[in-house]
Amino acid sequence: MATVRSEDRVTPDDIRAKVREIEGSMETTAKEAAPIGIAVGVAVIVAVVVLSYALGRRRGRRRSTIVEIRRI
């Protein structure tokens, strides 16, 4: 059986320190990625609106009635 030295043991303080380190790096990454995410979101919304407009306009032209008035 292997002998565990006291310096090899993981203490609750070690775990807390590692969790704080991970949280800090996650916050930094999230702050750096936020502007890119906002720009992509706005671009997607604009694309959906333009596509909806174009498709609606096309459908409206196909289904519109042409009225012809003749004078006799």
N, CA, C, O and CB atoms as a CASP TS submission, in Angstrom:
PFRMAT TS
TARGET T0000
AUTHOR 0000-0000-0000
METHOD Language model
MODEL 1
PARENT N/A
ATOM      1  N   MET     1       0.834  -1.175   0.000  1.00  0.00           N
ATOM      2  CA  MET     1       0.000   0.000   0.000  1.00  0.00           C
ATOM      3  C   MET     1       0.883   1.245   0.000  1.00  0.00           C
ATOM      4  O   MET     1       1.890   1.305   0.706  1.00  0.00           O
ATOM      5  CB  MET     1      -0.951  -0.006   1.209  1.00  0.00           C
ATOM      6  N   ALA     2       0.494   2.238  -0.801  1.00  0.00           N
ATOM      7  CA  ALA     2       1.307   3.446  -0.920  1.00  0.00           C
ATOM      8  C   ALA     2       1.096   4.352   0.281  1.00  0.00           C
ATOM      9  O   ALA     2      -0.012   4.478   0.803  1.00  0.00           O
ATOM     10  CB  ALA     2       0.973   4.198  -2.215  1.00  0.00           C
ATOM     11  N   THR     3       2.154   4.958   0.693  1.00  0.00           N
ATOM     12  CA  THR     3       2.095   5.895   1.809  1.00  0.00           C
ATOM     13  C   THR     3       1.835   7.295   1.259  1.00  0.00           C
ATOM     14  O   THR     3       2.497   7.731   0.318  1.00  0.00           O
ATOM     15  CB  THR     3       3.412   5.859   2.646  1.00  0.00           C
ATOM     16  N   VAL     4       0.867   7.995   1.851  1.00  0.00           N
ATOM     17  CA  VAL     4       0.530   9.335   1.409  1.00  0.00           C
ATOM     18  C   VAL     4       1.231  10.330   2.316  1.00  0.00           C
ATOM     19  O   VAL     4       1.062  10.323   3.535  1.00  0.00           O
ATOM     20  CB  VAL     4      -1.006   9.560   1.411  1.00  0.00           C
ATOM     21  N   ARG     5       2.022  11.185   1.686  1.00  0.00           N
ATOM     22  CA  ARG     5       2.706  12.211   2.474  1.00  0.00           C
ATOM     23  C   ARG     5       1.764  13.381   2.692  1.00  0.00           C
ATOM     24  O   ARG     5       0.834  13.579   1.910  1.00  0.00           O
ATOM     25  CB  ARG     5       4.012  12.680   1.774  1.00  0.00           C
ATOM     26  N   SER     6       1.988  14.150   3.727  1.00  0.00           N
ATOM     27  CA  SER     6       1.103  15.276   4.042  1.00  0.00           C
ATOM     28  C   SER     6       1.150  16.346   2.958  1.00  0.00           C
ATOM     29  O   SER     6       0.173  17.072   2.776  1.00  0.00           O
ATOM     30  CB  SER     6       1.483  15.888   5.388  1.00  0.00           C
ATOM     31  N   GLU     7       2.258  16.461   2.237  1.00  0.00           N
ATOM     32  CA  GLU     7       2.336  17.467   1.176  1.00  0.00           C
ATOM     33  C   GLU     7       1.589  17.032  -0.087  1.00  0.00           C
ATOM     34  O   GLU     7       1.306  17.867  -0.946  1.00  0.00           O
ATOM     35  CB  GLU     7       3.794  17.753   0.838  1.00  0.00           C
ATOM     36  N   ASP     8       1.264  15.740  -0.216  1.00  0.00           N
ATOM     37  CA  ASP     8       0.518  15.238  -1.376  1.00  0.00           C
ATOM     38  C   ASP     8      -0.998  15.309  -1.178  1.00  0.00           C
ATOM     39  O   ASP     8      -1.749  15.126  -2.136  1.00  0.00           O
ATOM     40  CB  ASP     8       0.923  13.805  -1.667  1.00  0.00           C
ATOM     41  N   ARG     9      -1.443  15.564   0.006  1.00  0.00           N
ATOM     42  CA  ARG     9      -2.881  15.607   0.279  1.00  0.00           C
ATOM     43  C   ARG     9      -3.490  16.908  -0.232  1.00  0.00           C
ATOM     44  O   ARG     9      -2.864  17.968  -0.214  1.00  0.00           O
ATOM     45  CB  ARG     9      -3.149  15.454   1.786  1.00  0.00           C
ATOM     46  N   VAL    10      -4.715  16.787  -0.680  1.00  0.00           N
ATOM     47  CA  VAL    10      -5.442  17.957  -1.153  1.00  0.00           C
ATOM     48  C   VAL    10      -6.313  18.463  -0.011  1.00  0.00           C
ATOM     49  O   VAL    10      -7.124  17.721   0.543  1.00  0.00           O
ATOM     50  CB  VAL    10      -6.303  17.623  -2.419  1.00  0.00           C
ATOM     51  N   THR    11      -6.139  19.713   0.327  1.00  0.00           N
ATOM     52  CA  THR    11      -6.901  20.300   1.431  1.00  0.00           C
ATOM     53  C   THR    11      -8.067  21.107   0.873  1.00  0.00           C
ATOM     54  O   THR    11      -8.070  21.460  -0.307  1.00  0.00           O
ATOM     55  CB  THR    11      -5.992  21.197   2.319  1.00  0.00           C
ATOM     56  N   PRO    12      -9.046  21.397   1.704  1.00  0.00           N
ATOM     57  CA  PRO    12     -10.167  22.234   1.256  1.00  0.00           C
ATOM     58  C   PRO    12      -9.688  23.614   0.777  1.00  0.00           C
ATOM     59  O   PRO    12     -10.277  24.199  -0.132  1.00  0.00           O
ATOM     60  CB  PRO    12     -11.190  22.401   2.394  1.00  0.00           C
ATOM     61  N   ASP    13      -8.631  24.122   1.388  1.00  0.00           N
ATOM     62  CA  ASP    13      -8.095  25.415   0.943  1.00  0.00           C
ATOM     63  C   ASP    13      -7.537  25.328  -0.478  1.00  0.00           C
ATOM     64  O   ASP    13      -7.671  26.271  -1.258  1.00  0.00           O
ATOM     65  CB  ASP    13      -6.999  25.898   1.906  1.00  0.00           C
ATOM     66  N   ASP    14      -6.917  24.205  -0.813  1.00  0.00           N
ATOM     67  CA  ASP    14      -6.415  24.009  -2.173  1.00  0.00           C
ATOM     68  C   ASP    14      -7.570  24.020  -3.171  1.00  0.00           C
ATOM     69  O   ASP    14      -7.468  24.618  -4.242  1.00  0.00           O
ATOM     70  CB  ASP    14      -5.628  22.684  -2.276  1.00  0.00           C
ATOM     71  N   ILE    15      -8.655  23.361  -2.816  1.00  0.00           N
ATOM     72  CA  ILE    15      -9.828  23.288  -3.698  1.00  0.00           C
ATOM     73  C   ILE    15     -10.449  24.669  -3.866  1.00  0.00           C
ATOM     74  O   ILE    15     -10.803  25.061  -4.978  1.00  0.00           O
ATOM     75  CB  ILE    15     -10.874  22.296  -3.138  1.00  0.00           C
ATOM     76  N   ARG    16     -10.583  25.413  -2.753  1.00  0.00           N
ATOM     77  CA  ARG    16     -11.159  26.765  -2.833  1.00  0.00           C
ATOM     78  C   ARG    16     -10.302  27.676  -3.708  1.00  0.00           C
ATOM     79  O   ARG    16     -10.832  28.454  -4.502  1.00  0.00           O
ATOM     80  CB  ARG    16     -11.304  27.374  -1.424  1.00  0.00           C
ATOM     81  N   ALA    17      -8.992  27.584  -3.567  1.00  0.00           N
ATOM     82  CA  ALA    17      -8.094  28.420  -4.364  1.00  0.00           C
ATOM     83  C   ALA    17      -8.226  28.094  -5.851  1.00  0.00           C
ATOM     84  O   ALA    17      -8.245  28.996  -6.690  1.00  0.00           O
ATOM     85  CB  ALA    17      -6.637  28.233  -3.906  1.00  0.00           C
ATOM     86  N   LYS    18      -8.317  26.824  -6.169  1.00  0.00           N
ATOM     87  CA  LYS    18      -8.441  26.420  -7.575  1.00  0.00           C
ATOM     88  C   LYS    18      -9.778  26.878  -8.158  1.00  0.00           C
ATOM     89  O   LYS    18      -9.839  27.309  -9.310  1.00  0.00           O
ATOM     90  CB  LYS    18      -8.301  24.889  -7.710  1.00  0.00           C
ATOM     91  N   VAL    19     -10.856  26.785  -7.361  1.00  0.00           N
ATOM     92  CA  VAL    19     -12.176  27.228  -7.830  1.00  0.00           C
ATOM     93  C   VAL    19     -12.152  28.727  -8.088  1.00  0.00           C
ATOM     94  O   VAL    19     -12.694  29.178  -9.097  1.00  0.00           O
ATOM     95  CB  VAL    19     -13.282  26.874  -6.797  1.00  0.00           C
ATOM     96  N   ARG    20     -11.538  29.511  -7.206  1.00  0.00           N
ATOM     97  CA  ARG    20     -11.429  30.960  -7.416  1.00  0.00           C
ATOM     98  C   ARG    20     -10.636  31.271  -8.686  1.00  0.00           C
ATOM     99  O   ARG    20     -10.983  32.191  -9.427  1.00  0.00           O
ATOM    100  CB  ARG    20     -10.761  31.631  -6.199  1.00  0.00           C
ATOM    101  N   GLU    21      -9.595  30.522  -8.931  1.00  0.00           N
ATOM    102  CA  GLU    21      -8.774  30.718 -10.131  1.00  0.00           C
ATOM    103  C   GLU    21      -9.585  30.441 -11.398  1.00  0.00           C
ATOM    104  O   GLU    21      -9.504  31.193 -12.370  1.00  0.00           O
ATOM    105  CB  GLU    21      -7.532  29.807 -10.088  1.00  0.00           C
ATOM    106  N   ILE    22     -10.356  29.372 -11.381  1.00  0.00           N
ATOM    107  CA  ILE    22     -11.182  29.014 -12.537  1.00  0.00           C
ATOM    108  C   ILE    22     -12.269  30.065 -12.761  1.00  0.00           C
ATOM    109  O   ILE    22     -12.522  30.456 -13.900  1.00  0.00           O
ATOM    110  CB  ILE    22     -11.817  27.619 -12.341  1.00  0.00           C
ATOM    111  N   GLU    23     -12.916  30.527 -11.684  1.00  0.00           N
ATOM    112  CA  GLU    23     -13.961  31.547 -11.804  1.00  0.00           C
ATOM    113  C   GLU    23     -13.397  32.836 -12.395  1.00  0.00           C
ATOM    114  O   GLU    23     -14.038  33.479 -13.226  1.00  0.00           O
ATOM    115  CB  GLU    23     -14.600  31.830 -10.433  1.00  0.00           C
ATOM    116  N   GLY    24     -12.203  33.207 -11.964  1.00  0.00           N
ATOM    117  CA  GLY    24     -11.578  34.422 -12.477  1.00  0.00           C
ATOM    118  C   GLY    24     -11.305  34.333 -13.963  1.00  0.00           C
ATOM    119  O   GLY    24     -11.535  35.297 -14.694  1.00  0.00           O
ATOM    120  N   SER    25     -10.821  33.197 -14.420  1.00  0.00           N
ATOM    121  CA  SER    25     -10.539  33.048 -15.849  1.00  0.00           C
ATOM    122  C   SER    25     -11.832  33.001 -16.663  1.00  0.00           C
ATOM    123  O   SER    25     -11.859  33.470 -17.801  1.00  0.00           O
ATOM    124  CB  SER    25      -9.711  31.778 -16.101  1.00  0.00           C
ATOM    125  N   MET    26     -12.901  32.442 -16.096  1.00  0.00           N
ATOM    126  CA  MET    26     -14.182  32.398 -16.793  1.00  0.00           C
ATOM    127  C   MET    26     -14.754  33.801 -16.947  1.00  0.00           C
ATOM    128  O   MET    26     -15.287  34.136 -18.005  1.00  0.00           O
ATOM    129  CB  MET    26     -15.174  31.497 -16.043  1.00  0.00           C
ATOM    130  N   GLU    27     -14.652  34.627 -15.907  1.00  0.00           N
ATOM    131  CA  GLU    27     -15.167  35.989 -15.983  1.00  0.00           C
ATOM    132  C   GLU    27     -14.404  36.798 -17.025  1.00  0.00           C
ATOM    133  O   GLU    27     -14.997  37.571 -17.778  1.00  0.00           O
ATOM    134  CB  GLU    27     -15.081  36.672 -14.614  1.00  0.00           C
ATOM    135  N   THR    28     -13.101  36.618 -17.064  1.00  0.00           N
ATOM    136  CA  THR    28     -12.286  37.331 -18.045  1.00  0.00           C
ATOM    137  C   THR    28     -12.672  36.922 -19.457  1.00  0.00           C
ATOM    138  O   THR    28     -12.813  37.777 -20.331  1.00  0.00           O
ATOM    139  CB  THR    28     -10.793  37.066 -17.804  1.00  0.00           C
ATOM    140  N   THR    29     -12.841  35.652 -19.686  1.00  0.00           N
ATOM    141  CA  THR    29     -13.214  35.157 -21.013  1.00  0.00           C
ATOM    142  C   THR    29     -14.594  35.667 -21.412  1.00  0.00           C
ATOM    143  O   THR    29     -14.804  36.042 -22.565  1.00  0.00           O
ATOM    144  CB  THR    29     -13.189  33.619 -21.043  1.00  0.00           C
ATOM    145  N   ALA    30     -15.529  35.685 -20.477  1.00  0.00           N
ATOM    146  CA  ALA    30     -16.886  36.150 -20.770  1.00  0.00           C
ATOM    147  C   ALA    30     -16.882  37.639 -21.125  1.00  0.00           C
ATOM    148  O   ALA    30     -17.591  38.059 -22.040  1.00  0.00           O
ATOM    149  CB  ALA    30     -17.817  35.890 -19.564  1.00  0.00           C
ATOM    150  N   LYS    31     -16.097  38.428 -20.415  1.00  0.00           N
ATOM    151  CA  LYS    31     -16.031  39.865 -20.699  1.00  0.00           C
ATOM    152  C   LYS    31     -15.405  40.128 -22.063  1.00  0.00           C
ATOM    153  O   LYS    31     -15.806  41.062 -22.759  1.00  0.00           O
ATOM    154  CB  LYS    31     -15.234  40.589 -19.609  1.00  0.00           C
ATOM    155  N   GLU    32     -14.435  39.321 -22.448  1.00  0.00           N
ATOM    156  CA  GLU    32     -13.793  39.498 -23.746  1.00  0.00           C
ATOM    157  C   GLU    32     -14.707  39.061 -24.888  1.00  0.00           C
ATOM    158  O   GLU    32     -14.651  39.643 -25.971  1.00  0.00           O
ATOM    159  CB  GLU    32     -12.485  38.716 -23.797  1.00  0.00           C
ATOM    160  N   ALA    33     -15.533  38.066 -24.671  1.00  0.00           N
ATOM    161  CA  ALA    33     -16.386  37.525 -25.729  1.00  0.00           C
ATOM    162  C   ALA    33     -17.706  38.280 -25.871  1.00  0.00           C
ATOM    163  O   ALA    33     -18.386  38.116 -26.884  1.00  0.00           O
ATOM    164  CB  ALA    33     -16.667  36.066 -25.463  1.00  0.00           C
ATOM    165  N   ALA    34     -18.086  39.086 -24.909  1.00  0.00           N
ATOM    166  CA  ALA    34     -19.385  39.758 -24.930  1.00  0.00           C
ATOM    167  C   ALA    34     -19.571  40.656 -26.156  1.00  0.00           C
ATOM    168  O   ALA    34     -20.613  40.545 -26.803  1.00  0.00           O
ATOM    169  CB  ALA    34     -19.552  40.579 -23.672  1.00  0.00           C
ATOM    170  N   PRO    35     -18.641  41.533 -26.518  1.00  0.00           N
ATOM    171  CA  PRO    35     -18.869  42.386 -27.695  1.00  0.00           C
ATOM    172  C   PRO    35     -19.030  41.591 -28.992  1.00  0.00           C
ATOM    173  O   PRO    35     -19.818  41.973 -29.857  1.00  0.00           O
ATOM    174  CB  PRO    35     -17.722  43.363 -27.848  1.00  0.00           C
ATOM    175  N   ILE    36     -18.308  40.516 -29.129  1.00  0.00           N
ATOM    176  CA  ILE    36     -18.420  39.692 -30.323  1.00  0.00           C
ATOM    177  C   ILE    36     -19.804  39.047 -30.372  1.00  0.00           C
ATOM    178  O   ILE    36     -20.434  39.005 -31.429  1.00  0.00           O
ATOM    179  CB  ILE    36     -17.309  38.611 -30.351  1.00  0.00           C
ATOM    180  N   GLY    37     -20.273  38.552 -29.244  1.00  0.00           N
ATOM    181  CA  GLY    37     -21.596  37.933 -29.182  1.00  0.00           C
ATOM    182  C   GLY    37     -22.704  38.917 -29.500  1.00  0.00           C
ATOM    183  O   GLY    37     -23.671  38.565 -30.176  1.00  0.00           O
ATOM    184  N   ILE    38     -22.577  40.138 -29.021  1.00  0.00           N
ATOM    185  CA  ILE    38     -23.583  41.165 -29.302  1.00  0.00           C
ATOM    186  C   ILE    38     -23.598  41.484 -30.792  1.00  0.00           C
ATOM    187  O   ILE    38     -24.667  41.602 -31.392  1.00  0.00           O
ATOM    188  CB  ILE    38     -23.306  42.447 -28.479  1.00  0.00           C
ATOM    189  N   ALA    39     -22.421  41.622 -31.390  1.00  0.00           N
ATOM    190  CA  ALA    39     -22.342  41.933 -32.822  1.00  0.00           C
ATOM    191  C   ALA    39     -22.956  40.812 -33.660  1.00  0.00           C
ATOM    192  O   ALA    39     -23.678  41.080 -34.620  1.00  0.00           O
ATOM    193  CB  ALA    39     -20.879  42.165 -33.242  1.00  0.00           C
ATOM    194  N   VAL    40     -22.678  39.585 -33.309  1.00  0.00           N
ATOM    195  CA  VAL    40     -23.241  38.452 -34.048  1.00  0.00           C
ATOM    196  C   VAL    40     -24.760  38.418 -33.883  1.00  0.00           C
ATOM    197  O   VAL    40     -25.483  38.160 -34.846  1.00  0.00           O
ATOM    198  CB  VAL    40     -22.616  37.118 -33.564  1.00  0.00           C
ATOM    199  N   GLY    41     -25.240  38.672 -32.686  1.00  0.00           N
ATOM    200  CA  GLY    41     -26.683  38.681 -32.442  1.00  0.00           C
ATOM    201  C   GLY    41     -27.397  39.745 -33.257  1.00  0.00           C
ATOM    202  O   GLY    41     -28.455  39.488 -33.831  1.00  0.00           O
ATOM    203  N   VAL    42     -26.820  40.944 -33.311  1.00  0.00           N
ATOM    204  CA  VAL    42     -27.419  42.031 -34.092  1.00  0.00           C
ATOM    205  C   VAL    42     -27.414  41.674 -35.575  1.00  0.00           C
ATOM    206  O   VAL    42     -28.396  41.926 -36.273  1.00  0.00           O
ATOM    207  CB  VAL    42     -26.660  43.362 -33.854  1.00  0.00           C
ATOM    208  N   ALA    43     -26.329  41.094 -36.061  1.00  0.00           N
ATOM    209  CA  ALA    43     -26.245  40.712 -37.471  1.00  0.00           C
ATOM    210  C   ALA    43     -27.301  39.662 -37.822  1.00  0.00           C
ATOM    211  O   ALA    43     -27.908  39.726 -38.891  1.00  0.00           O
ATOM    212  CB  ALA    43     -24.843  40.179 -37.796  1.00  0.00           C
ATOM    213  N   VAL    44     -27.517  38.712 -36.940  1.00  0.00           N
ATOM    214  CA  VAL    44     -28.529  37.668 -37.181  1.00  0.00           C
ATOM    215  C   VAL    44     -29.923  38.281 -37.216  1.00  0.00           C
ATOM    216  O   VAL    44     -30.731  37.925 -38.073  1.00  0.00           O
ATOM    217  CB  VAL    44     -28.458  36.569 -36.092  1.00  0.00           C
ATOM    218  N   ILE    45     -30.212  39.189 -36.304  1.00  0.00           N
ATOM    219  CA  ILE    45     -31.530  39.825 -36.268  1.00  0.00           C
ATOM    220  C   ILE    45     -31.770  40.631 -37.535  1.00  0.00           C
ATOM    221  O   ILE    45     -32.855  40.568 -38.113  1.00  0.00           O
ATOM    222  CB  ILE    45     -31.663  40.728 -35.031  1.00  0.00           C
ATOM    223  N   VAL    46     -30.765  41.392 -37.974  1.00  0.00           N
ATOM    224  CA  VAL    46     -30.900  42.184 -39.201  1.00  0.00           C
ATOM    225  C   VAL    46     -31.122  41.265 -40.402  1.00  0.00           C
ATOM    226  O   VAL    46     -31.956  41.557 -41.259  1.00  0.00           O
ATOM    227  CB  VAL    46     -29.645  43.067 -39.424  1.00  0.00           C
ATOM    228  N   ALA    47     -30.385  40.161 -40.468  1.00  0.00           N
ATOM    229  CA  ALA    47     -30.541  39.227 -41.577  1.00  0.00           C
ATOM    230  C   ALA    47     -31.945  38.622 -41.601  1.00  0.00           C
ATOM    231  O   ALA    47     -32.529  38.470 -42.673  1.00  0.00           O
ATOM    232  CB  ALA    47     -29.492  38.118 -41.484  1.00  0.00           C
ATOM    233  N   VAL    48     -32.483  38.280 -40.457  1.00  0.00           N
ATOM    234  CA  VAL    48     -33.831  37.709 -40.388  1.00  0.00           C
ATOM    235  C   VAL    48     -34.870  38.729 -40.837  1.00  0.00           C
ATOM    236  O   VAL    48     -35.802  38.388 -41.565  1.00  0.00           O
ATOM    237  CB  VAL    48     -34.143  37.227 -38.958  1.00  0.00           C
ATOM    238  N   VAL    49     -34.714  39.979 -40.406  1.00  0.00           N
ATOM    239  CA  VAL    49     -35.674  41.017 -40.794  1.00  0.00           C
ATOM    240  C   VAL    49     -35.626  41.258 -42.308  1.00  0.00           C
ATOM    241  O   VAL    49     -36.671  41.344 -42.952  1.00  0.00           O
ATOM    242  CB  VAL    49     -35.383  42.335 -40.033  1.00  0.00           C
ATOM    243  N   VAL    50     -34.436  41.365 -42.872  1.00  0.00           N
ATOM    244  CA  VAL    50     -34.296  41.596 -44.318  1.00  0.00           C
ATOM    245  C   VAL    50     -34.852  40.421 -45.100  1.00  0.00           C
ATOM    246  O   VAL    50     -35.553  40.621 -46.092  1.00  0.00           O
ATOM    247  CB  VAL    50     -32.821  41.830 -44.694  1.00  0.00           C
ATOM    248  N   LEU    51     -34.559  39.211 -44.681  1.00  0.00           N
ATOM    249  CA  LEU    51     -35.071  38.025 -45.366  1.00  0.00           C
ATOM    250  C   LEU    51     -36.593  37.957 -45.292  1.00  0.00           C
ATOM    251  O   LEU    51     -37.248  37.636 -46.284  1.00  0.00           O
ATOM    252  CB  LEU    51     -34.459  36.759 -44.765  1.00  0.00           C
ATOM    253  N   SER    52     -37.155  38.252 -44.133  1.00  0.00           N
ATOM    254  CA  SER    52     -38.613  38.247 -43.981  1.00  0.00           C
ATOM    255  C   SER    52     -39.255  39.286 -44.885  1.00  0.00           C
ATOM    256  O   SER    52     -40.281  39.021 -45.513  1.00  0.00           O
ATOM    257  CB  SER    52     -39.004  38.507 -42.521  1.00  0.00           C
ATOM    258  N   TYR    53     -38.656  40.462 -44.951  1.00  0.00           N
ATOM    259  CA  TYR    53     -39.184  41.518 -45.812  1.00  0.00           C
ATOM    260  C   TYR    53     -39.153  41.085 -47.277  1.00  0.00           C
ATOM    261  O   TYR    53     -40.138  41.238 -48.000  1.00  0.00           O
ATOM    262  CB  TYR    53     -38.381  42.817 -45.624  1.00  0.00           C
ATOM    263  N   ALA    54     -38.013  40.544 -47.706  1.00  0.00           N
ATOM    264  CA  ALA    54     -37.868  40.145 -49.101  1.00  0.00           C
ATOM    265  C   ALA    54     -38.844  39.037 -49.468  1.00  0.00           C
ATOM    266  O   ALA    54     -39.471  39.092 -50.526  1.00  0.00           O
ATOM    267  CB  ALA    54     -36.442  39.693 -49.374  1.00  0.00           C
ATOM    268  N   LEU    55     -38.980  38.045 -48.620  1.00  0.00           N
ATOM    269  CA  LEU    55     -39.906  36.944 -48.912  1.00  0.00           C
ATOM    270  C   LEU    55     -41.357  37.413 -48.879  1.00  0.00           C
ATOM    271  O   LEU    55     -42.164  36.979 -49.700  1.00  0.00           O
ATOM    272  CB  LEU    55     -39.707  35.800 -47.912  1.00  0.00           C
ATOM    273  N   GLY    56     -41.691  38.278 -47.958  1.00  0.00           N
ATOM    274  CA  GLY    56     -43.057  38.808 -47.883  1.00  0.00           C
ATOM    275  C   GLY    56     -43.401  39.661 -49.083  1.00  0.00           C
ATOM    276  O   GLY    56     -44.523  39.616 -49.587  1.00  0.00           O
ATOM    277  N   ARG    57     -42.443  40.431 -49.534  1.00  0.00           N
ATOM    278  CA  ARG    57     -42.672  41.276 -50.707  1.00  0.00           C
ATOM    279  C   ARG    57     -42.881  40.417 -51.949  1.00  0.00           C
ATOM    280  O   ARG    57     -43.762  40.696 -52.763  1.00  0.00           O
ATOM    281  CB  ARG    57     -41.490  42.243 -50.918  1.00  0.00           C
ATOM    282  N   ARG    58     -42.076  39.383 -52.090  1.00  0.00           N
ATOM    283  CA  ARG    58     -42.208  38.483 -53.244  1.00  0.00           C
ATOM    284  C   ARG    58     -43.575  37.802 -53.232  1.00  0.00           C
ATOM    285  O   ARG    58     -44.248  37.720 -54.259  1.00  0.00           O
ATOM    286  CB  ARG    58     -41.079  37.419 -53.242  1.00  0.00           C
ATOM    287  N   ARG    59     -43.973  37.320 -52.072  1.00  0.00           N
ATOM    288  CA  ARG    59     -45.260  36.631 -51.972  1.00  0.00           C
ATOM    289  C   ARG    59     -46.407  37.596 -52.241  1.00  0.00           C
ATOM    290  O   ARG    59     -47.403  37.225 -52.864  1.00  0.00           O
ATOM    291  CB  ARG    59     -45.423  35.987 -50.586  1.00  0.00           C
ATOM    292  N   GLY    60     -46.271  38.809 -51.782  1.00  0.00           N
ATOM    293  CA  GLY    60     -47.305  39.815 -52.022  1.00  0.00           C
ATOM    294  C   GLY    60     -47.456  40.135 -53.491  1.00  0.00           C
ATOM    295  O   GLY    60     -48.570  40.352 -53.969  1.00  0.00           O
ATOM    296  N   ARG    61     -46.356  40.169 -54.212  1.00  0.00           N
ATOM    297  CA  ARG    61     -46.427  40.446 -55.648  1.00  0.00           C
ATOM    298  C   ARG    61     -47.079  39.288 -56.404  1.00  0.00           C
ATOM    299  O   ARG    61     -47.834  39.509 -57.352  1.00  0.00           O
ATOM    300  CB  ARG    61     -45.025  40.714 -56.209  1.00  0.00           C
ATOM    301  N   ARG    62     -46.795  38.085 -55.995  1.00  0.00           N
ATOM    302  CA  ARG    62     -47.384  36.920 -56.666  1.00  0.00           C
ATOM    303  C   ARG    62     -48.879  36.836 -56.443  1.00  0.00           C
ATOM    304  O   ARG    62     -49.620  36.461 -57.353  1.00  0.00           O
ATOM    305  CB  ARG    62     -46.727  35.641 -56.181  1.00  0.00           C
ATOM    306  N   ARG    63     -49.333  37.176 -55.257  1.00  0.00           N
ATOM    307  CA  ARG    63     -50.734  36.990 -54.914  1.00  0.00           C
ATOM    308  C   ARG    63     -51.581  38.227 -55.176  1.00  0.00           C
ATOM    309  O   ARG    63     -52.795  38.187 -54.972  1.00  0.00           O
ATOM    310  CB  ARG    63     -50.853  36.598 -53.477  1.00  0.00           C
ATOM    311  N   SER    64     -50.978  39.323 -55.621  1.00  0.00           N
ATOM    312  CA  SER    64     -51.764  40.542 -55.810  1.00  0.00           C
ATOM    313  C   SER    64     -52.625  40.439 -57.074  1.00  0.00           C
ATOM    314  O   SER    64     -52.248  39.802 -58.058  1.00  0.00           O
ATOM    315  CB  SER    64     -50.835  41.776 -55.893  1.00  0.00           C
ATOM    316  N   THR    65     -53.755  41.068 -57.013  1.00  0.00           N
ATOM    317  CA  THR    65     -54.698  41.047 -58.117  1.00  0.00           C
ATOM    318  C   THR    65     -54.441  42.237 -59.042  1.00  0.00           C
ATOM    319  O   THR    65     -54.203  43.352 -58.579  1.00  0.00           O
ATOM    320  CB  THR    65     -56.148  41.064 -57.594  1.00  0.00           C
ATOM    321  N   ILE    66     -54.490  41.996 -60.311  1.00  0.00           N
ATOM    322  CA  ILE    66     -54.324  43.067 -61.296  1.00  0.00           C
ATOM    323  C   ILE    66     -55.710  43.429 -61.811  1.00  0.00           C
ATOM    324  O   ILE    66     -56.433  42.594 -62.353  1.00  0.00           O
ATOM    325  CB  ILE    66     -53.367  42.636 -62.476  1.00  0.00           C
ATOM    326  N   VAL    67     -56.052  44.677 -61.628  1.00  0.00           N
ATOM    327  CA  VAL    67     -57.368  45.158 -62.087  1.00  0.00           C
ATOM    328  C   VAL    67     -57.128  46.011 -63.331  1.00  0.00           C
ATOM    329  O   VAL    67     -56.339  46.956 -63.310  1.00  0.00           O
ATOM    330  CB  VAL    67     -58.125  45.989 -60.953  1.00  0.00           C
ATOM    331  N   GLU    68     -57.816  45.666 -64.403  1.00  0.00           N
ATOM    332  CA  GLU    68     -57.663  46.390 -65.654  1.00  0.00           C
ATOM    333  C   GLU    68     -58.968  47.133 -65.940  1.00  0.00           C
ATOM    334  O   GLU    68     -60.047  46.541 -65.960  1.00  0.00           O
ATOM    335  CB  GLU    68     -57.291  45.422 -66.826  1.00  0.00           C
ATOM    336  N   ILE    69     -58.846  48.424 -66.157  1.00  0.00           N
ATOM    337  CA  ILE    69     -60.025  49.229 -66.429  1.00  0.00           C
ATOM    338  C   ILE    69     -59.966  49.627 -67.899  1.00  0.00           C
ATOM    339  O   ILE    69     -58.964  50.166 -68.369  1.00  0.00           O
ATOM    340  CB  ILE    69     -60.100  50.489 -65.488  1.00  0.00           C
ATOM    341  N   ARG    70     -61.066  49.352 -68.626  1.00  0.00           N
ATOM    342  CA  ARG    70     -61.154  49.686 -70.057  1.00  0.00           C
ATOM    343  C   ARG    70     -62.279  50.665 -70.270  1.00  0.00           C
ATOM    344  O   ARG    70     -63.341  50.570 -69.655  1.00  0.00           O
ATOM    345  CB  ARG    70     -61.371  48.420 -70.924  1.00  0.00           C
ATOM    346  N   ARG    71     -62.026  51.597 -71.143  1.00  0.00           N
ATOM    347  CA  ARG    71     -63.078  52.541 -71.539  1.00  0.00           C
ATOM    348  C   ARG    71     -63.617  52.104 -72.908  1.00  0.00           C
ATOM    349  O   ARG    71     -62.864  51.764 -73.820  1.00  0.00           O
ATOM    350  CB  ARG    71     -62.530  54.029 -71.589  1.00  0.00           C
ATOM    351  N   ILE    72     -64.872  52.126 -73.006  1.00  0.00           N
ATOM    352  CA  ILE    72     -65.483  51.738 -74.281  1.00  0.00           C
ATOM    353  C   ILE    72     -65.970  52.931 -75.014  1.00  0.00           C
ATOM    354  O   ILE    72     -66.514  52.803 -76.110  1.00  0.00           O
ATOM    355  CB  ILE    72     -66.619  50.771 -74.075  1.00  0.00           C
TER
END
